[in-house]
């Protein structure tokens, strides 16, 4: 099913992750004969999104290794990574970005928070530096300004993938259960754009939950009371286990089919008895793709004693984009932007394209199920969803 028919993108902020890559090559401090280009990385190393930040950083290291053929250098100049912890706090992230930009860096990338991503995009615009957002899924990041790109998927692509599970949306009630933050609000907006009255003709009913809530019984009952034909759950963070338990206990799975995004490895056991009842859309898991780039990512991480996780490709692609920008841009931000616009390359998920008009990252998505694996569960690919079926409409 094509989800682009009759859809309008309701641009909104969404959750996720962003790493700050700041690059300051100049004739004085970096040259083709040597020297160092500093890349500042701002992401969650602590706080509720720390696991996402780690996956991003691991992927970034692997991507830089891959894109530089293991040298860590671009045209003889070493890439130096400097990491900053935003703890998913906008003020901390902005302060770090100002420090890096004040030191002359020209590339920003990263963060596990959509709110942070939007703030860093604004800093990029004000200071005319390149910004490559990572796992931050906010649709509003796409097309926000000329200096902002992304290395991961966005909420529209998640929702468009969810739509591929449905035979008919017209006249159906789609209830969205989400956190009342940039991530959740962005998912509601994306569901309305894809599945709502201006999209495929569904009736979208949001149930939003404050971020500090830890008991979900009443919200599960609200979902049931909407009499849904489909429940779309957009959730991230440490409370996932409690949420799914409440949904199971309150009979949500008996009321309607439930679709959600497959989270990171740590969440595979969080769905409890509902695991095999859920239809999962997926941005990425380690065995989703069987191409040479993904094999390189998996191999690199395994050699480091780690595993590929949900946001590993976001970091990996950021590494590829950083190297591309440095190679082609020669320290000039406008040249870096031009080098990335319209660029198609092989990423861990297969062919990946930076759309020239609004810098959306066009990529395949996946349908997945969780299957029993000993005492736990593991993801199993149902189908790859071609990139053109889930590509967001071009931002104005």
Secondary structure by P-SEA (a helix, b strand, c coil): ccccccccccbbbbbbbbbbbbbbbccccccccbbbbbbbbbccccccaaaaaaaaaaaaaaaaaaaaccccccccbbbbbbbbbccccaaaaaaaaaaaaaaccccccccccaaaaaaaaaaaaaabbbbbbcccccccccccccccccccccaaaaaaaaaaaccccccbbbbbbbcccaaaaaaaaaaaaaccccccbbbbbbbbbcccccccaaaaaaaaaacccbbbbbbbccaaaaaaaaaaaacccccbbbbbcccccccccccccccccccccccccccccccaaaaaaaaaaaaaccccccaaaaaaaaaaaaaaaaacccccaaaaaaaaccbbbbccccccccccccccbbbbbbbbbbbbcccbbbbbbccccccccccccccc
